[in-house]
Amino acid sequence: MTLDDFPPGIRPAEPVVPRIDRAASSVQRITRAEELRLQLADEIVQGTFAPGAPLDETDIARRFRVSRTPVREALRQLVASGLVEARAHRGAVVAQPSVERLKSMFEAMAELEALCAGLAAERMSAAERHGLEAIHEELRVLSSAGNPDRFHDVNERFHNAIYAGSQNGYIAEITLATRVRVQPFRRAQFRNLGRLAKSQAEHDRVVVAIMRGDKQGAAAAMRAHIGLVRGEYEIYAVSV
């Protein structure tokens, strides 16, 4: 059975999982340090800064045309969030977890995403299933085009749709928080030769199980997918 076996339907607006890697909006004006923290956090999460890359206070201050004081405070906040490490005699660097730490992060990610996928198989509405299928088709086109950056962006929407489809906001929030920590490493593996097509095939197994309402199958397919993502990152890390 393939996705083509399922009847077409109305394409709905995509479900939304609120971002939790940034502070909630406020009527009060945020500080310059907070603005810098949000900007740098986005760039780290998007892979602009690779794991282990130095974050020089002077360079950042020059780039954003500010003094080093708000930069120093922004970096302190990023250290607290786990996205940046403060190292003696090296200053701040983008976090690069140990092999054991990274393994633990991916294990947690796999179980959380598997939980979301299983619940989505049980709970997604027909409209949400059609929306997921539409995103999956968009990824199929991008995998053929070989555009890893665009594939990554749409891949985020794919996983968000499954988190939202779990119909459990708390689990979705925890899963997204974990993904924020793992995201730079997940993004890097898309640079491996042939990875986009492989990822698309892995997604296909997840989507088919969700469409069938197969809770155990969806969870197993998602758990396997994240395990392969981890393996692909390890291949990438050795190559750079």
C-alpha positions as CSV (number, residue, x, y, z in Angstrom):
1,M,0.0,0.0,0.0
2,T,1.3,3.5,-0.9
3,L,0.2,7.0,-0.2
4,D,-1.4,7.0,-3.7
5,D,-4.0,4.5,-2.4
6,F,-5.5,7.0,-0.1
7,P,-8.3,9.2,-1.4
8,P,-7.5,12.9,-2.0
9,G,-9.1,15.5,0.3
10,I,-9.2,19.1,1.0
11,R,-5.7,20.5,1.9
12,P,-6.1,22.2,5.3
13,A,-4.0,24.8,7.0
14,E,-1.1,23.1,8.7
15,P,-1.3,22.5,12.4
16,V,0.8,24.7,14.5
17,V,3.2,23.8,17.3
18,P,4.2,27.0,19.1
19,R,7.9,27.6,19.2
20,I,9.4,27.4,22.7
21,D,13.0,28.2,21.9
22,R,12.3,31.9,22.3
23,A,10.7,34.0,25.0
24,A,7.0,34.7,24.8
25,S,6.1,38.0,23.2
26,S,5.5,40.9,25.6
27,V,4.2,44.4,25.4
28,Q,7.4,45.5,27.0
29,R,10.4,46.3,24.7
30,I,13.0,43.5,24.9
31,T,16.6,44.4,25.7
32,R,19.3,44.5,23.1
33,A,20.9,41.5,24.7
34,E,17.6,39.6,24.4
35,E,17.4,40.5,20.7
36,L,20.9,39.2,20.2
37,R,20.2,36.0,22.0
38,L,17.2,35.3,19.8
39,Q,19.1,36.1,16.6
40,L,22.1,33.9,17.6
41,A,19.9,31.1,18.8
42,D,18.1,31.0,15.5
43,E,21.4,30.9,13.6
44,I,22.7,28.1,15.8
45,V,19.5,26.1,15.5
46,Q,19.5,26.7,11.7
47,G,23.1,25.5,11.4
48,T,24.7,28.8,10.4
49,F,27.2,28.2,13.2
50,A,28.4,24.6,13.2
51,P,28.8,22.7,16.5
52,G,32.2,23.7,18.1
53,A,32.4,27.0,16.2
54,P,33.8,29.9,18.3
55,L,31.5,32.8,19.1
56,D,33.9,35.8,19.5
57,E,32.4,38.7,21.4
58,T,34.3,41.3,19.4
59,D,33.3,39.9,16.1
60,I,29.6,39.6,17.1
61,A,29.6,43.2,18.5
62,R,31.1,44.5,15.3
63,R,28.6,42.6,13.2
64,F,25.6,43.9,15.1
65,R,27.2,47.3,15.8
66,V,26.8,47.1,19.5
67,S,29.1,47.2,22.5
68,R,30.4,44.0,23.9
69,T,28.2,44.3,27.0
70,P,24.9,43.1,25.4
71,V,26.9,40.4,23.5
72,R,28.3,39.1,26.7
73,E,24.9,38.9,28.3
74,A,23.4,37.2,25.2
75,L,26.1,34.6,25.3
76,R,25.6,34.0,29.0
77,Q,21.9,33.4,28.3
78,L,22.8,31.0,25.5
79,V,25.1,29.1,27.8
80,A,22.2,28.7,30.3
81,S,20.0,27.3,27.5
82,G,22.6,24.7,26.5
83,L,23.1,26.0,23.0
84,V,26.5,27.5,23.8
85,E,29.4,26.3,26.0
86,A,31.8,28.6,27.9
87,R,35.3,27.1,27.8
88,A,38.4,28.3,29.6
89,H,40.9,30.1,27.4
90,R,38.6,29.6,24.4
91,G,35.6,31.8,25.3
92,A,32.1,30.8,24.0
93,V,31.7,28.1,21.4
94,V,28.6,26.4,19.9
95,A,27.8,23.4,22.0
96,Q,29.3,20.2,20.8
97,P,28.1,17.4,23.2
98,S,30.2,14.4,23.9
99,V,29.5,11.1,22.0
100,E,27.6,9.8,25.1
101,R,25.7,13.0,25.6
102,L,24.7,13.1,21.9
103,K,23.7,9.5,22.0
104,S,21.4,10.2,25.0
105,M,19.9,13.2,23.2
106,F,19.1,11.2,20.1
107,E,17.6,8.3,22.2
108,A,15.3,10.8,23.9
109,M,14.4,12.4,20.6
110,A,13.6,9.0,19.1
111,E,11.3,8.0,21.9
112,L,9.5,11.3,22.0
113,E,9.0,11.4,18.3
114,A,7.8,7.8,18.3
115,L,5.3,8.7,21.0
116,C,4.0,11.6,18.9
117,A,3.7,9.5,15.8
118,G,1.8,6.7,17.6
119,L,-0.6,9.1,19.1
120,A,-1.0,10.9,15.7
121,A,-2.0,7.6,14.1
122,E,-4.8,7.3,16.6
123,R,-5.9,10.9,16.9
124,M,-5.2,12.9,13.8
125,S,-8.3,14.2,12.1
126,A,-8.9,13.5,8.4
127,A,-8.0,17.1,7.6
128,E,-4.7,16.8,9.5
129,R,-3.8,13.6,7.7
130,H,-4.4,15.2,4.4
131,G,-2.2,18.1,5.5
132,L,0.6,15.8,6.5
133,E,0.3,14.0,3.2
134,A,0.6,17.3,1.4
135,I,3.8,18.2,3.3
136,H,5.2,14.8,2.5
137,E,4.6,15.3,-1.2
138,E,6.4,18.7,-1.0
139,L,9.4,16.9,0.5
140,R,9.3,14.3,-2.3
141,V,9.7,17.1,-4.8
142,L,12.5,18.7,-2.9
143,S,14.3,15.4,-2.4
144,S,14.4,15.0,-6.2
145,A,15.6,18.6,-6.6
146,G,18.5,17.9,-4.2
147,N,18.0,21.1,-2.1
148,P,19.1,20.2,1.5
149,D,18.4,23.7,3.0
150,R,14.9,23.9,1.7
151,F,14.3,20.2,2.5
152,H,15.3,20.9,6.1
153,D,12.8,23.8,6.4
154,V,9.9,21.7,5.1
155,N,11.1,18.8,7.2
156,E,10.5,20.9,10.2
157,R,6.9,21.4,9.2
158,F,6.5,17.7,8.6
159,H,7.6,16.8,12.1
160,N,5.6,19.7,13.6
161,A,2.5,18.4,11.9
162,I,3.0,15.0,13.6
163,Y,3.7,16.6,17.0
164,A,0.4,18.6,16.7
165,G,-1.4,15.5,15.5
166,S,-0.6,13.8,18.8
167,Q,-3.4,16.1,20.2
168,N,-1.2,16.4,23.4
169,G,0.2,19.8,23.7
170,Y,2.5,19.0,26.6
171,I,4.1,16.1,24.8
172,A,4.4,18.2,21.7
173,E,6.1,21.0,23.7
174,I,8.6,18.6,25.3
175,T,9.4,17.0,21.9
176,L,10.0,20.4,20.3
177,A,12.2,21.5,23.2
178,T,14.4,18.4,22.7
179,R,14.5,18.9,19.0
180,V,15.8,22.5,19.5
181,R,18.8,21.0,21.3
182,V,19.4,18.3,18.6
183,Q,18.5,20.4,15.6
184,P,22.0,21.6,14.6
185,F,23.1,17.9,14.4
186,R,20.0,16.8,12.5
187,R,20.4,19.6,10.0
188,A,24.1,18.6,9.3
189,Q,23.2,15.1,8.2
190,F,21.2,16.4,5.2
191,R,24.6,17.2,3.6
192,N,25.4,13.5,3.2
193,L,25.2,12.2,-0.4
194,G,21.8,10.6,-1.1
195,R,20.5,11.5,2.4
196,L,17.4,13.4,1.1
197,A,16.0,10.4,-0.8
198,K,16.7,8.1,2.2
199,S,14.9,10.5,4.5
200,Q,12.0,10.7,2.2
201,A,11.7,6.9,2.1
202,E,11.8,6.8,5.9
203,H,9.1,9.4,6.1
204,D,7.0,7.4,3.7
205,R,6.9,4.5,6.2
206,V,5.8,6.9,9.0
207,V,3.1,8.5,6.9
208,V,1.6,5.3,5.6
209,A,1.4,3.9,9.2
210,I,-0.3,7.1,10.4
211,M,-2.8,7.0,7.5
212,R,-3.7,3.4,8.4
213,G,-4.2,4.3,12.0
214,D,-1.4,1.9,12.9
215,K,-0.2,3.2,16.3
216,Q,2.6,0.7,16.8
217,G,3.7,0.8,13.2
218,A,3.9,4.6,13.2
219,A,5.9,4.6,16.5
220,A,8.3,2.0,15.2
221,A,8.8,3.7,11.9
222,M,9.5,7.1,13.5
223,R,11.9,5.5,16.1
224,A,13.8,3.8,13.3
225,H,13.9,7.1,11.3
226,I,15.5,9.1,14.2
227,G,18.0,6.2,14.7
228,L,19.0,6.5,11.1
229,V,19.3,10.3,11.4
230,R,21.7,9.8,14.3
231,G,23.8,7.4,12.2
232,E,23.9,9.8,9.3
233,Y,25.1,12.6,11.5
234,E,27.9,10.4,12.8
235,I,28.9,9.7,9.2
236,Y,28.9,13.4,8.5
237,A,30.9,14.3,11.6
238,V,33.7,11.9,10.6
239,S,33.8,13.5,7.1
240,V,34.4,17.1,8.3
